[in-house]
């Protein structure tokens, strides 16, 4: 019976297998970049005001003088650079194993190239009584070490400022870019802190553009 039906369909020209139907593709999604005028503008002053609500400790990053080759011309060989340092609140611990710390520095900093050439640095964590010392290292175009007492950190020889509650002696491990700043990762070679809980051992804090400390 089935064979008879097939012969009949063939005789009249009917197809025994259905032809596949073409499937129309879906339209492409409308992809485009977000226009600059569609982004909410970020005011730098507002950025600073809001982030200023985050209280932080204050450090001075120091580095020993290194030898800097003269640019051109005859004369003596490499000249020695004086020690370098700058006030820094963008500092944090990063890793326990291996022991790493991190600080951020503006890419426009004139102090950073000298620290980079030395390849080492010391993090001086400032005490509540050292606000004026911090202000001195925050200034540019001056001899920041004038009248400042310090000795050499044990491994790198970086300046270890007198009277700081804690210090961390480091070698530079790696440097990353982060917008208009550099992210400097240091490997800790030595460190120490004041054992006594005294007013001098309490940290200097920075909050909303002013210095402060713990009370009580």
N, C-alpha and C positions, 0 to 999 in steps of 0.2 A: 504493500500500500504506500509506504513511504517512498519507495523507489519510483513508483508511478507518479507521485506528486512532484518529485524532483524533475523527472523527465518533462512533465507538463510545463513547469516554471521555466526550464531552459528553452523549451520550444517557443514560448511567448517572449523570451528575452528578459525575464525578471532576474535580478541578482539574488543569489542564494546567500551571500554574505553581506551584511550591512556595511556600507562605506563609512569610515571614521569621519566624524564631524569636526571641522576646525574650531578650535576654541580661541576666542578673541582675548588678547592679553589685557589685563587690567591697566588702567592709565597710570603713568608714573606719578609718584607723589611730588608735590611742589616743594622742592628743597631750595633753601636760600640762606645766606648768612644773615645774622642779626645786624641790622643797621646801627651805626654808632649813635644815631639820635634816639634809638629805642632803649639804650642802656641808661640806667639811673646813674647820673654823674656822681663821682665820689670826690668830695671836697677834702683835700689834704688836711686842712685845719680840723675838720670834723673827725677824720681818721685819727689824728693825734689826740684829740680830746677824748674820744671814746676809749682808745687803747691806753690812755693815761690813767684810767681807773684800775689798771692792773699794777699793783705794787710789786716792785722788784728790789733785789739787792743791788749793790753797786760794787764794781771792781775797777782796778786799774791793770790793764794788760801791759806788761813791760817786756823788753827784749834787749839783750846786750848789743853793744856796738859791733858791727861787722866791718870787713874790708870792702870798700867800693872802688872798682877800677876807674881811673880817670877816663873821661870821654875820648879825648883826642890829644895829640901833640906829645912832644917829648917831655922828659922830666922824671920826677920820682915815680915809683911804682904805686901800687894801690894805697889809698888813703883810708885811715880809720874813721869810722862813723861813731858818733856819740850814742849812748843808749837811747832807746825809743820807748814811748809809752803813751797811752791814751785812756781816758775814762770810758768805761763800757758797762752798760746795764744789761745788754743782750748776751747773757752768759748762762749756761746750764750744764748739768751733768748729762752725759749721753749714753754711756755703756759701762757696765761693771766688768765684763769679761769679753774683750780686753778693756782696761780702764781708759775711757775716753771722755773728754769734755768738749764743749763747743762754744764758740762766740761768734758774733756777727759784727762786721765792720763795713762802713760805707765804701763803695768802690772808688769814690773820689778822695778817700783819705790819703794824706801825704805821709802819714806815719806807717801805714800798712806795708808799703814796699820795703821799708827798712826791716820790719819784723819778718817779712817773707824771705829777705836775703839772709837773715840770721838763721832762719829755720827752726827757731825755738822761742818760747815765751814763758812768762810766769804770770799766773792769775793771782793778783793781790786782792783778797776780799776785804773791803774796807769796814772799819768799825764806826759806830755812831758818832764818835768824836772826830772823824776825819773828813767832814764835809768840805772844809777849806782845801784839803789836799786833793780831793776829787775835783774841785773847781779849777785848781791849778793844772791838772792833767786834761781838763776839758778845753782849755784855751789852746789856740794855735798861734804859731809865729813867735813863740817864746821858748826859753830854756826851761822845760818843765821840771828838770831835775835840780835846778838851782835852789840850794838850801834844803834839799830833801835828803834825809838820812836813809841809806839802804846798804845792803850787802849783797853778795852773790848767792843765788839759789844753788843748791848742792850739785845738781847734775848739769844744767845748761848754762849756769853762770848769769842767768837773767837777773835784773835787779829785783831784790826782795825788799819791799819797803818796810821800814821800821814801824813797829806798833800795830801791824795789821793782825786781826784775829785769826786769819788763816791764809795759807798760800798754797798754790798748786804749780809745780814745775813740769813743763811739758815740751815735747817736740811736735812740730807740725806733721800730721799724718796725711791729711788731704784737704783740699779747698774746693768748694762748690759755689756756683753762682746762684743767687736768689734775688732776682729783680735788680734793684739798685744797690744791693749789698752782697758781700761775700760771706759764705758760711765756712768758718775755719774749724776743722776738727783736730784736736790735739791729743796725743797719747801721754798719759800721766806717767812721769818718771819718778817723782817724789812729791810728798805733800805733808802738811802738818797744820795743827790748829792749837790755839791757846786752850789749856786745860781748865783754867779757872773761869767761873761765871762772874765776871766783873763788868762794871759799866763800859770799860774799854773793849771787852770781848763781844758786846752786843752789836748786831749788824747795823750798818747805815742803810736806810731804805729810801727809795725814790717813788713818789706818788703824786700825780697831778702836777708835775713840774717843780716839786719842792722836796727837800730832804726831810727825813724824820727818823724815828726809831721806836723801839718798844718802850712802853711805860709800865712801871710797876716791877 
